[in-house]
Amino acid sequence: MMGTLVKDATRNVKFVYKYKDHENKDCVASLDIAFPFCYDNDNLEDLCTQLLAQMHPMMRYLDENINLEKELQSFIDEEHQKYLDEYAESLIKQAANEELDLEAIVRNTERLYKEELLQFADRVGPSDEDIFAQSFHRLVHSSSLEDILKRERAYAKVIADLTGRMDEEVETLNNSQQQEMDSQINQLDITTTSDDINNLLAQQYTTQNFVRKRYESELEATMGHQKNEYRNWITGQVSQMFQTSPVATPLGNRSSMFISQQPSMEESFTIHLGSQLKHMHNIRILSANVTELCSPLHAEESLNGLNMALGLYSSSLCGVVVLTPSIQAQANKSIIKNANLSTEFHFDQVDVQMEKIEQKIRALNTNDSGTPSNGSSADVSNGSANGSPIKTHAPKLKTGDFFITRHSNLSQSHVIFHLISDEPINSPSEINSRHAVILGLRNILKTASRHDITTLTIPALLRHEMSEDMTVQWCMRRAELVFKCAKGFMIESASWGGAELSTLQLLLPHDISEELFTTLAGMVPNVFRVANPKILVDSNKE
């Protein structure tokens, strides 16, 4: 029968103290002591007082209490240890006989730790994350904004330099290993054998892996140190702010803040949506590489760092939709590299986020019901039209699903929606408004509306690169479909509640021709209702 952990009942042990009185007669003083004993100076003194009370008053003046206290302490230590040994032995026997409820023991131990130790107690009040978020939001709207950006740039330079050294050393090692391998292959069946080449290959792999692991370990340690130092500095600066009068945020050095960006084809429109109550939105169509919207934040001094810092804890977040294959839950490698060029101070590093997402996907794969998950409360969302059973042997997402990563160190995106799309690169297909990817876009807009993402960039052709098979007619049909669906989703979003999408960016591939870009940009006013300017004329003017 299972039982909980209960200590043996208190037992009494008689302490006998033999001594000679002031007349040199043999005397005895005894006292029953309860075990387990509570070690406390007051308890020990109380026991000594009780024993001295049994002696002649003259013994106190003969300093008998000093020797008594020593013997009493020795007796208590010995008996208490004996009690603990017997108690431990009984526990071992109960565990061997499966007579203990280990879960109850764990719960009881946890309760004792929470009651006794502050670091294990249930926290009352805001968490460390909440305190840091509030501190950063207050500080970024103060005169310390420039100091924040300078410190972040300094931290980013350290990580970028370390990453550059790693890439340079790995590249040098690759070149030397390739030369060594070529030399061995040329001597095959002359002075070397296939086993020699296999051994050399294994040795080269081990060497290269060691170099990478060494740098990755150093990067991880440096990022962790920077994150702790940065957070402590932020909270410390806020504490100092309360002791001084507030100062408005300075404009800073305009020559260093405004850096000309690389030119790209783009065009902007202002539209009104809604049948009765109309809402104004900005539509921007542009041609760029999607990685340019997710470039390292502090690669160069620009206004992006200022905008991203001010918008980080606001209700005006920026999101980007990036297409990814369903082979595995893996983000764009260039985006991951950009995110790892600096420390992520506000969220987990992107590699840690991806590990957590993969764990969630594996957990979802154990559920055969195929119930779509809610993208607003998790990092993985299901956007497919039908909830088909999920196979348990492969952690694979379906077309139209998406997962989310959060960033504070990328140039134009706080949130990246990684939308699963398995459309072949060299054989573009025809899709309709009920296609899983289109429904995935709808779920992304719904998630953005619920989480204060007011600027969203979507791939206008559902492709990030052009191919020879993408004809002008195909591009026009695909763009028209995406434009119309996006318009319908934006109108529908008015009934969802949450933040209103103020800016929708339609991203075209960076290698699109100028003529095709002009053609697709001309379709925007036809699909969306562009707000025409009103010209006021003075009727009294002659």
Stockholm file with secondary structure:
# STOCKHOLM 1.0

chainA/1-542         MMGTLVKDATRNVKFVYKYKDHENKDCVASLDIAFPFCYDNDNLEDLCTQLLAQMHPMMRYLDENINLEKELQSFIDEEHQKYLDEYAESLIKQAANEELDLEAIVRNTERLYKEELLQFADRVGPSDEDIFAQSFHRLVHSSSLEDILKRERAYAKVIADLTGRMDEEVETLNNSQQQEMDSQINQLDITTTSDDINNLLAQQYTTQNFVRKRYESELEATMGHQKNEYRNWITGQVSQMFQTSPVATPLGNRSSMFISQQPSMEESFTIHLGSQLKHMHNIRILSANVTELCSPLHAEESLNGLNMALGLYSSSLCGVVVLTPSIQAQANKSIIKNANLSTEFHFDQVDVQMEKIEQKIRALNTNDSGTPSNGSSADVSNGSANGSPIKTHAPKLKTGDFFITRHSNLSQSHVIFHLISDEPINSPSEINSRHAVILGLRNILKTASRHDITTLTIPALLRHEMSEDMTVQWCMRRAELVFKCAKGFMIESASWGGAELSTLQLLLPHDISEELFTTLAGMVPNVFRVANPKILVDSNKE
#=GR chainA/1-542 SS CCBCCCCCCCEEEEEEEEEECTTCCEEEEEEEEEESCCCCHHHHHHHHHHHHHTSCTHHHHTTHHHHHHHHHHHHHHHHHHHHHHHHHHHHHHHHHTTCBCHHHHHHHHHHHHHHHCGGGSCCCSCCHHHHHHHHHHHHHTSTTHHHHHHHHHHHHHHHHHHHHHHHHHHHHHHHHHHHHHHHHHHTBTTTBCHHHHHHHHHHHHHHHHHHHHHHHHHHHHHHHHHHHHHHHHHHHHHHHHTTSCCCCCCCCCHHHHCCCCCCCCEEEEEEEECSSSCEEEEEEEEECCGGGGGCBTTSSCSHHHHHHHHHTTSSCEEEEEEEECSSSSCCCHHHHHHHTTSCCSSSCCHHHHHHHHHHHHHHHHTCTTCCCCCTTTSSEECCCSSCCCCCSSSCCCCTTCEEEEECSSBSSCSEEEEEECCCCSSSCCCCCTTSHHHHHHHHHHHHHHHTTEEEEEEETTSCSSCCTTCCHHHHHHHHHHHHHHHHHHHHHGGGTCSCCCCEEEEEECTTCCHHHHHHHHHHHHHHTTBCCCCCCCCTTCC
#=GC SS_cons         CCBCCCCCCCEEEEEEEEEECTTCCEEEEEEEEEESCCCCHHHHHHHHHHHHHTSCTHHHHTTHHHHHHHHHHHHHHHHHHHHHHHHHHHHHHHHHTTCBCHHHHHHHHHHHHHHHCGGGSCCCSCCHHHHHHHHHHHHHTSTTHHHHHHHHHHHHHHHHHHHHHHHHHHHHHHHHHHHHHHHHHHTBTTTBCHHHHHHHHHHHHHHHHHHHHHHHHHHHHHHHHHHHHHHHHHHHHHHHHTTSCCCCCCCCCHHHHCCCCCCCCEEEEEEEECSSSCEEEEEEEEECCGGGGGCBTTSSCSHHHHHHHHHTTSSCEEEEEEEECSSSSCCCHHHHHHHTTSCCSSSCCHHHHHHHHHHHHHHHHTCTTCCCCCTTTSSEECCCSSCCCCCSSSCCCCTTCEEEEECSSBSSCSEEEEEECCCCSSSCCCCCTTSHHHHHHHHHHHHHHHTTEEEEEEETTSCSSCCTTCCHHHHHHHHHHHHHHHHHHHHHGGGTCSCCCCEEEEEECTTCCHHHHHHHHHHHHHHTTBCCCCCCCCTTCC
//
